[in-house]
Amino acid sequence: MAAPKSFLGLLWHSFLDIKGPVLWLITFGLAVLFRIFPLKASISLDWAIPVFLILLVVILTLAKAAYGLFESSFKGLPKILVVQQHNVGEEQASFVCLLEPSELFSYGIMVSFYHDDGNFEKLIGVGIVEHIREDKRIQVKIIAPATGYEYIMEQVKRSESEVIKKVTVKPHIPESYLRLSRMLLPEE
């Protein structure tokens, strides 16, 4: 299910997640039952129990929404969802990665690809953010592999799932690549 685009949408999604409609039906059923067969007590339980259940549903809905917002605010770096080859005319094929949404990325920034071998993360290539979709997923074009890690970038380009799981895309590039990008830019 797609992420809600508004706070009210998030509340509704949270309400459905906690099985709110079922809880509302139980609450309504108990309210009707207690009106038909009233309980004799100093506090009218035929009102107290349904009110308590209504408050419980509201509290659970708000707690679920708050937890969802809390969890999404600490999202780390996005994972690669898919890699696709793009062919334009007779130009050399380019590869585009689709990443999970992340507030850390913006259109046009250069990014770096790192591979985690279990002990260390190694720079395996660089790319550029080509587009951020309406659903906030990020399209990154792979520009160049790092020297000595071309074989890992080839595995990424083939969408090999075991390799992709170990690849992290970060919203920065090493300074050495900044010099490279200056050399590649046409002089004015």
MILUM-905028 format. One record per residue: x, z, y of N, C-alpha, C in turn. Coordinates in steps of 0.02 Angstrom, whole numbers, padded with zeros to 5 digits, always signed. Example, Ala and Ser with C-alpha at 12.3 -4.5 7.8 and 13.67 -1.06 7.14 Angstrom:
% residues 2
+00660+00390-00284+00615+00390-00225+00660+00390-00165/+00642+00354-00112+00684+00357-00053+00645+00394+00002/
***
This chain:
% residues 188
+00042+00000-00059+00000+00000+00000+00045+00000+00062/+00025-00040+00111+00065-00044+00172+00060+00021+00212/+00111+00034+00249+00112+00095+00290+00061+00090+00347/+00025+00144+00361-00024+00143+00416+00011+00129+00482/-00024+00094+00527+00006+00076+00592-00015+00122+00648/-00057+00172+00634-00078+00218+00686-00083+00288+00656/-00088+00338+00701-00094+00406+00678-00160+00417+00641/-00214+00386+00668-00279+00392+00633-00275+00359+00564/-00241+00304+00560-00231+00271+00495-00193+00316+00447/-00141+00349+00474-00102+00396+00433-00145+00454+00409/-00188+00481+00454-00233+00535+00434-00281+00512+00380/-00309+00452+00388-00355+00426+00337-00319+00417+00271/-00260+00389+00272-00219+00379+00211-00205+00447+00179/-00188+00497+00219-00175+00564+00193-00238+00595+00163/-00295+00584+00196-00359+00609+00171-00374+00580+00102/-00362+00515+00095-00374+00483+00030-00324+00507-00022/-00261+00519-00003-00210+00543-00049-00226+00611-00078/-00256+00655-00039-00271+00722-00064-00339+00724-00099/-00367+00665-00111-00433+00659-00143-00487+00691-00100/-00482+00681-00035-00529+00709+00014-00602+00693+00000/-00619+00630-00016-00690+00615-00029-00719+00658-00086/-00680+00668-00139-00703+00710-00194-00713+00782-00171/-00665+00807-00132-00671+00875-00107-00732+00882-00060/-00745+00831-00020-00804+00833+00024-00868+00835-00018/-00871+00795-00071-00930+00795-00114-00940+00864-00147/-00886+00894-00171-00891+00961-00200-00916+01011-00148/-00888+01006-00088-00908+01051-00034-00983+01043-00018/-01005+00981-00012-01075+00968+00003-01120+00993-00054/-01098+00981-00115-01136+01005-00173-01142+01080-00174/-01087+01115-00159-01090+01188-00157-01134+01213-00100/-01132+01179-00043-01174+01199+00013-01248+01193-00005/-01266+01138-00037-01335+01128-00058-01354+01180-00111/-01309+01190-00159-01321+01239-00213-01332+01309-00185/-01290+01329-00137-01297+01396-00108-01358+01402-00063/-01383+01347-00036-01445+01350+00002-01505+01359-00045/-01501+01327-00104-01556+01333-00152-01555+01402-00185/-01494+01424-00206-01486+01489-00239-01440+01531-00196/-01466+01562-00144-01423+01601-00099-01392+01662-00135/-01328+01675-00117-01293+01733-00143-01308+01792-00097/-01319+01851-00126-01333+01911-00087-01267+01948-00076/-01244+01949-00014-01184+01985+00004-01187+02000+00079/-01142+02044+00101-01142+02061+00172-01121+02002+00215/-01076+01960+00189-01058+01897+00222-01095+01843+00183/-01127+01801+00218-01165+01749+00185-01118+01700+00151/-01109+01708+00087-01063+01664+00050-01089+01592+00046/-01154+01583+00052-01179+01515+00050-01158+01474+00111/-01133+01507+00163-01102+01473+00220-01026+01479+00218/-01001+01535+00197-00929+01548+00199-00889+01503+00152/-00914+01494+00091-00877+01454+00042-00873+01381+00064/-00928+01348+00083-00922+01278+00107-00877+01271+00169/-00884+01319+00216-00841+01316+00275-00768+01323+00255/-00753+01368+00209-00685+01377+00184-00660+01312+00153/-00701+01280+00112-00680+01218+00079-00670+01162+00130/-00713+01159+00181-00704+01108+00233-00637+01119+00270/-00623+01182+00286-00559+01197+00319-00500+01181+00273/-00508+01194+00209-00455+01178+00161-00441+01103+00160/-00493+01062+00159-00485+00989+00160-00449+00967+00224/-00470+00993+00281-00439+00975+00344-00365+00996+00345/-00351+01056+00322-00282+01081+00321-00239+01040+00274/-00265+01024+00214-00227+00983+00167-00214+00913+00196/-00264+00884+00229-00255+00818+00259-00201+00819+00313/-00204+00868+00358-00154+00874+00411-00085+00889+00382/-00081+00931+00331-00017+00947+00300+00013+00885+00267/-00028+00846+00232-00003+00785+00200+00022+00735+00252/-00015+00727+00307+00006+00681+00360+00070+00706+00393/+00075+00771+00405+00136+00798+00435+00196+00789+00389/+00186+00800+00325+00240+00791+00277+00262+00718+00274/+00213+00672+00276+00229+00600+00277+00270+00581+00338/+00251+00607+00396+00290+00593+00457+00360+00624+00453/+00364+00685+00428+00428+00718+00420+00473+00679+00373/+00446+00657+00317+00485+00620+00268+00509+00553+00296/+00466+00518+00333+00486+00453+00360+00536+00460+00417/+00537+00516+00451+00584+00524+00507+00656+00533+00482/+00664+00552+00420+00731+00562+00393+00752+00506+00346/+00720+00450+00351+00738+00394+00309+00810+00374+00324/+00847+00365+00272+00916+00345+00281+00922+00271+00294/+00977+00244+00273+00990+00173+00282+00944+00134+00235/+00923+00074+00257+00876+00035+00216+00910+00006+00155/+00871-00002+00103+00895-00034+00041+00878-00109+00045/+00916-00148+00007+00903-00219+00002+00844-00229-00045/+00794-00266-00022+00736-00280-00064+00745-00344-00104/+00769-00395-00070+00779-00460-00103+00830-00501-00064/+00864-00546-00099+00911-00592-00067+00887-00663-00083/+00886-00705-00032+00861-00773-00042+00908-00823-00011/+00915-00880-00045+00957-00934-00020+00916-00980+00024/+00945-01001+00081+00912-01048+00126+00956-01110+00133/+00926-01167+00121+00961-01231+00130+00929-01268+00187/+00970-01288+00235+00945-01327+00292+00985-01392+00294/+00951-01446+00276+00984-01511+00276+01044-01512+00230/+01099-01541+00257+01160-01546+00218+01210-01490+00234/+01188-01442+00274+01232-01386+00290+01242-01343+00229/+01296-01304+00231+01310-01258+00176+01253-01207+00172/+01234-01188+00111+01179-01141+00101+01196-01073+00134/+01145-01042+00162+01154-00975+00190+01111-00928+00149/+01127-00863+00152+01091-00813+00114+01063-00761+00162/+01000-00742+00150+00966-00693+00191+00942-00636+00147/+00956-00575+00170+00934-00514+00135+00873-00487+00171/+00824-00465+00134+00767-00431+00162+00777-00356+00149/+00777-00317+00203+00790-00245+00198+00726-00205+00212/+00726-00143+00188+00671-00097+00204+00670-00086+00280/+00614-00062+00306+00612-00046+00378+00661+00009+00397/+00688+00005+00457+00733+00056+00483+00735+00051+00559/+00731+00108+00591+00734+00110+00664+00806+00101+00689/+00854+00102+00645+00925+00097+00664+00946+00025+00680/+00905-00024+00660+00924-00094+00666+00883-00127+00721/+00914-00175+00756+00878-00214+00806+00900-00287+00800/+00860-00330+00828+00873-00402+00824+00942-00419+00853/+00979-00460+00817+01042-00487+00842+01104-00444+00831/+01097-00384+00803+01157-00343+00793+01194-00365+00731/+01258-00353+00731+01298-00367+00672+01296-00306+00627/+01295-00318+00562+01291-00264+00513+01347-00272+00462/+01360-00219+00426+01410-00221+00373+01379-00203+00306/+01404-00234+00254+01382-00221+00186+01437-00180+00151/+01417-00124+00122+01463-00081+00086+01441-00074+00014/+01490-00075-00032+01476-00066-00103+01504+00002-00124/+01462+00041-00158+01481+00108-00181+01503+00103-00254/+01567+00115-00267+01592+00110-00336+01587+00177-00372/+01554+00226-00343+01548+00292-00373+01590+00344-00338/+01647+00323-00312+01691+00368-00275+01695+00350-00201/+01702+00286-00187+01711+00263-00118+01664+00206-00103/+01648+00199-00039+01612+00140-00015+01664+00092+00013/+01659+00029-00008+01706-00021+00015+01669-00075+00053/+01696-00095+00110+01668-00149+00149+01673-00214+00109/+01616-00247+00097+01617-00309+00058+01595-00370+00099/+01570-00358+00159+01550-00415+00200+01514-00394+00264/+01500-00445+00305+01464-00432+00367+01405-00481+00372/+01357-00463+00414+01300-00505+00425+01272-00494+00494/+01216-00526+00508+01184-00519+00573+01108-00515+00562/+01075-00473+00601+01003-00466+00596+00972-00528+00629/+00938-00568+00589+00906-00629+00614+00835-00617+00639/+00801-00570+00606+00730-00561+00623+00706-00492+00598/+00662-00462+00637+00628-00401+00614+00554-00419+00611/+00527-00415+00552+00458-00435+00540+00408-00386+00571/+00346-00407+00575+00294-00363+00602+00286-00300+00560/+00297-00306+00494+00293-00247+00451+00358-00206+00451/+00402-00222+00499+00465-00186+00512+00521-00199+00462/+00508-00241+00411+00562-00259+00365+00611-00304+00402/+00673-00301+00382+00728-00331+00420+00759-00389+00381/+00767-00446+00414+00800-00503+00383+00871-00507+00410/+00920-00504+00364+00990-00505+00382+01024-00565+00349/+01056-00606+00390+01094-00663+00364+01165-00641+00347/+01187-00657+00287+01256-00641+00267+01301-00692+00300/+01351-00667+00339+01395-00712+00375+01459-00725+00336/+01493-00671+00317+01558-00680+00284+01573-00621+00238/+01602-00635+00180+01625-00581+00136+01691-00553+00162/+01705-00491+00144+01770-00461+00161+01821-00489+00112/+01882-00497+00136+01935-00524+00095+01946-00479+00034/+01945-00511-00024+01956-00475-00086+01891-00452-00119/+01835-00458-00084+01771-00435-00113+01720-00492-00117/+01745-00553-00117+01701-00611-00121+01658-00610-00184/+01686-00587-00240+01650-00587-00304+01590-00539-00301/+01596-00483-00266+01539-00437-00260+01486-00468-00216/+01506-00500-00161+01457-00532-00118+01422-00589-00155/+01457-00623-00200+01424-00676-00241+01372-00645-00286/+01386-00586-00313+01337-00551-00355+01276-00530-00313/+01289-00509-00251+01234-00491-00206+01192-00554-00192/+01225-00609-00179+01189-00672-00164+01147-00695-00224/+01168-00678-00284+01129-00695-00344+01075-00643-00359/+01068-00594-00315+01018-00540-00322+01026-00501-00387/+01087-00487-00408+01098-00448-00468+01080-00376-00453/+01028-00352-00486+00997-00288-00468+01045-00229-00475/+01089-00229-00524+01136-00172-00531+01184-00168-00473/+01203-00225-00446+01249-00227-00388+01210-00209-00325/+01151-00237-00317+01111-00225-00256+01096-00151-00248/+01084-00116-00303+01070-00044-00300+01129-00005-00269/+01189-00032-00275+01249+00003-00252+01271-00021-00183/+01233-00066-00152+01253-00094-00087+01212-00060-00032/+01247-00040+00021+01217-00010+00079+01230-00056+00139/+01180-00065+00180+01188-00105+00241+01187-00057+00300/+01240-00059+00341+01246-00013+00397+01244-00052+00463/+01215-00022+00514+01205-00057+00579+01267-00055+00624/+01324-00071+00596+01386-00075+00635+01435-00117+00596/+01487-00138+00629+01541-00173+00593+01607-00144+00616/+01658-00151+00573+01724-00127+00593+01752-00166+00651/+01795-00135+00689+01825-00165+00749+01862-00229+00732/+01892-00234+00674+01929-00295+00655+01883-00356+00653/+01820-00346+00635+01773-00401+00634+01749-00419+00704/+01752-00373+00750+01735-00390+00820+01785-00440+00847/+01848-00431+00829+01899-00480+00850+01885-00547+00818/+01865-00547+00755+01849-00609+00719+01790-00644+00753/+01738-00606+00772+01680-00638+00804+01698-00667+00872/+01745-00635+00908+01767-00662+00972+01803-00728+00962/+01842-00733+00907+01878-00795+00893+01830-00851+00874/+01774-00834+00842+01727-00885+00820+01681-00909+00875/+01673-00869+00929+01630-00889+00984+01661-00946+01023/+01620-00994+01044+01647-01049+01085+01666-01023+01154/+01720-01050+01179+01743-01030+01246+01701-01064+01299/+01688-01027+01353+01646-01055+01407+01688-01089+01459/
***
